[in-house]
């Protein structure tokens, strides 16, 4: 039991719990926005487009001998709410993704001199700069060094 409580305490103290709490709160606010969008904008547009029959909440079938009813209208309304919510979330994520891609593109344009890729020393197999003429690890003269650079490194004049 002590181990269980310790694990639970670690779970509570993680940053994920705060992220999840913020997500739930934002989700509640987002639900209110989508509900208002549907109630005050989408439903009136449906009503206007269908000539006054846009309300699906009256599509119910009464169960004989009972006060209960099968309310297809409520289900259809919930599906419409879900689809609109999913569409709005999709559009938000799409906008965020395009903004992130634009920021990456802008950052790449800011990078004036990208670093040249590293290569491997043929003698000691350590990573060296692409334009190196001598390995900083094993001090070997590298094959791409010019004859003037080799003479200068060896201390002889050619």
C-alpha positions as CSV (number, residue, x, y, z in Angstrom):
1,X,0.0,0.0,0.0
2,X,2.9,2.3,0.8
3,X,4.4,1.7,-2.6
4,X,1.1,2.4,-4.3
5,X,0.7,5.7,-2.4
6,X,4.3,6.7,-3.3
7,X,3.6,6.0,-7.0
8,X,0.4,8.0,-6.8
9,X,2.3,10.9,-5.3
10,X,4.8,10.8,-8.0
11,X,2.1,10.8,-10.6
12,X,0.4,13.8,-9.1
13,X,3.6,15.8,-8.9
14,X,4.4,15.3,-12.6
15,X,4.0,18.3,-14.9
16,X,1.6,16.2,-17.0
17,X,-1.2,16.6,-14.4
18,X,-1.0,20.4,-14.7
19,X,-1.0,20.2,-18.5
20,X,-4.0,17.9,-18.3
21,X,-5.9,20.2,-15.9
22,X,-5.2,23.2,-18.2
23,X,-6.5,21.1,-21.2
24,X,-9.7,20.2,-19.4
25,X,-10.3,23.9,-18.5
26,X,-9.6,25.1,-22.0
27,X,-11.8,22.3,-23.4
28,X,-14.7,23.5,-21.3
29,X,-14.3,27.0,-22.5
30,X,-14.0,25.8,-26.1
31,X,-17.1,23.7,-25.7
32,X,-19.0,26.8,-24.7
33,X,-17.7,28.6,-27.8
34,X,-18.7,25.8,-30.1
35,X,-22.2,25.5,-28.5
36,X,-22.7,29.2,-29.0
37,X,-21.6,28.9,-32.6
38,X,-24.0,26.1,-33.3
39,X,-27.0,27.7,-31.4
40,X,-26.7,31.2,-32.6
41,X,-25.1,30.9,-36.1
42,X,-25.3,27.4,-37.6
43,X,-28.8,26.5,-36.5
44,X,-30.4,29.8,-37.7
45,X,-28.5,29.3,-41.1
46,X,-30.0,25.7,-41.3
47,X,-33.4,27.0,-40.4
48,X,-33.2,29.7,-43.1
49,X,-31.8,27.3,-45.7
50,X,-34.6,24.6,-45.1
51,X,-37.5,27.1,-44.9
52,X,-38.0,26.8,-41.1
53,X,-37.5,23.1,-40.6
54,X,-33.8,23.3,-39.4
55,X,-34.6,22.1,-35.9
56,X,-33.9,18.4,-35.6
57,X,-34.7,18.2,-31.9
58,X,-38.4,17.2,-32.6
59,X,-37.5,13.9,-34.3
60,X,-38.6,11.6,-31.5
61,X,-40.5,8.4,-31.5
62,X,-42.7,7.8,-28.5
63,X,-42.6,4.3,-27.0
64,X,-46.1,3.0,-26.6
65,X,-47.2,2.5,-23.0
66,X,-44.3,4.6,-21.7
67,X,-43.4,8.2,-21.1
68,X,-40.1,7.5,-22.7
69,X,-39.2,8.4,-26.3
70,X,-36.4,7.6,-28.7
71,X,-35.0,11.0,-29.6
72,X,-33.2,10.8,-32.9
73,X,-33.1,14.6,-33.1
74,X,-30.9,14.8,-30.0
75,X,-28.6,12.2,-31.4
76,X,-28.4,14.0,-34.8
77,X,-27.8,17.3,-33.0
78,X,-25.0,15.7,-31.0
79,X,-23.4,14.4,-34.2
80,X,-23.6,17.8,-35.8
81,X,-22.1,19.4,-32.7
82,X,-19.3,16.8,-32.8
83,X,-18.6,17.4,-36.5
84,X,-18.5,21.1,-36.1
85,X,-16.2,20.8,-33.1
86,X,-13.9,18.5,-35.0
87,X,-13.9,20.8,-38.0
88,X,-13.0,23.8,-35.8
89,X,-10.2,21.9,-34.0
90,X,-8.9,20.7,-37.4
91,X,-8.8,24.3,-38.7
92,X,-7.1,25.5,-35.6
93,X,-4.4,22.8,-35.8
94,X,-4.0,23.5,-39.5
95,X,-3.4,27.2,-38.8
96,X,-0.9,26.4,-36.0
97,X,0.9,24.0,-38.2
98,X,1.2,26.5,-41.0
99,X,2.4,29.1,-38.6
100,X,5.1,26.7,-37.3
101,X,6.2,25.9,-40.8
102,X,6.4,29.6,-41.6
103,X,8.5,30.2,-38.5
104,X,10.8,27.4,-39.4
105,X,11.2,28.8,-43.0
106,X,11.9,32.2,-41.5
107,X,14.5,30.8,-39.2
108,X,16.2,29.0,-42.0
109,X,16.4,32.2,-44.0
110,X,18.0,33.9,-41.0
111,X,20.8,31.4,-40.8
112,X,23.4,33.1,-43.0
113,X,26.3,30.6,-42.9
114,X,25.2,27.0,-42.2
115,X,28.0,24.9,-40.8
116,X,29.7,22.5,-43.2
117,X,29.1,18.9,-42.4
118,X,31.8,17.0,-40.4
119,X,33.8,14.2,-41.9
120,X,35.9,11.3,-40.5
121,X,39.7,11.3,-40.2
122,X,40.9,8.4,-42.4
123,X,43.7,7.6,-39.8
124,X,42.1,7.8,-36.4
125,X,38.4,7.7,-37.4
126,X,37.4,10.8,-35.3
127,X,35.0,13.4,-36.5
128,X,36.8,16.5,-38.0
129,X,35.7,19.6,-39.8
130,X,35.1,19.3,-43.5
131,X,37.8,21.8,-44.5
132,X,40.4,20.6,-42.0
133,X,44.0,20.0,-43.3
134,X,45.3,18.3,-40.2
135,X,43.4,16.1,-37.7
136,X,43.2,17.8,-34.3
137,X,43.2,14.4,-32.5
138,X,46.0,12.4,-34.1
139,X,47.7,15.4,-35.9
140,X,47.9,13.5,-39.2
141,X,48.1,15.6,-42.4
142,X,44.8,15.0,-44.2
143,X,44.6,14.1,-47.9
144,X,42.8,17.3,-48.9
145,X,45.7,19.5,-47.7
146,X,47.5,21.3,-50.5
147,X,51.3,20.9,-51.0
148,X,51.9,24.4,-49.7
149,X,49.9,23.6,-46.5
150,X,51.8,20.3,-46.1
151,X,55.2,22.1,-46.4
152,X,54.1,24.8,-44.0
153,X,52.9,22.1,-41.4
154,X,56.1,20.1,-41.7
155,X,58.3,23.2,-41.4
156,X,59.9,22.9,-44.8
157,X,59.8,25.3,-47.6
158,X,58.7,23.9,-50.9
